[in-house]
């Protein structure tokens, strides 16, 4: 697959809530891009430190320079949302007419929704809003696929596979396998490779 030259820097936001493996996903993706010769800076913001709070990672990808870790408002090129409502939150701040968005459609309801004080938008409303606010979008059942593999947190790796499947970045299964073999127990590698393959194939159906 040939890749067009990337905008430099290419700005990626990975967003989710605590407990979804957001930080690990950003570090795996950054390591893959570093192996492909890019300079990557990561900035992380945490809405609440405990499980259930917003977590957002900024990745700034460049062939030539090390950029500041914070993406300017309105300047994301790709948003990867492991939780659907977080996609809309990030689009409001970092979206623009050219942005691409990938969304895992399994919601995690905040406390206000659980207690009946707030309403969570329907999946259809989220899809329509994301489509209206982006140049291209993809919607995945990443958590459902991960549950099928025996571990719901593998939804984060399904989403990284989907990033590879987009064809925007020069990353593939081979570089993913090299990265996880360095930093993961052997017993977990096969499930991660399967999760990556599911995500990579999801957008090609």
Number of C-alpha atoms within 10 A of each C-alpha: 6 8 10 10 9 13 11 13 20 18 24 24 28 28 32 31 25 19 15 22 19 26 20 13 23 26 16 17 23 21 19 24 21 15 15 14 11 18 20 26 18 20 15 17 14 15 12 12 13 11 11 17 15 21 24 24 25 23 29 27 24 21 17 11 14 14 17 14 16 17 22 11 13 15 18 26 23 25 27 31 27 33 23 25 25 23 27 21 14 21 22 13 13 21 25 17 13 14 21 23 28 25 28 24 23 17 17 18 15 15 11 11 12 12 10 9 8 12 12 16 12 11 14 10 11 18 19 10 14 25 15 12 19 19 15 15 20 19 18 20 17 28 25 17 19 22 13 12 16 11 15 16 17 26 31 30 32 31 30 26 28 28 25 23 22 20 15 15 17 17 21 19 16 10 17 23 16 13 18 18 13 9 10 11 9 10 8 11 15 11 16 24 18 18 26 28 20 21 26 23 15 20 18 9 4
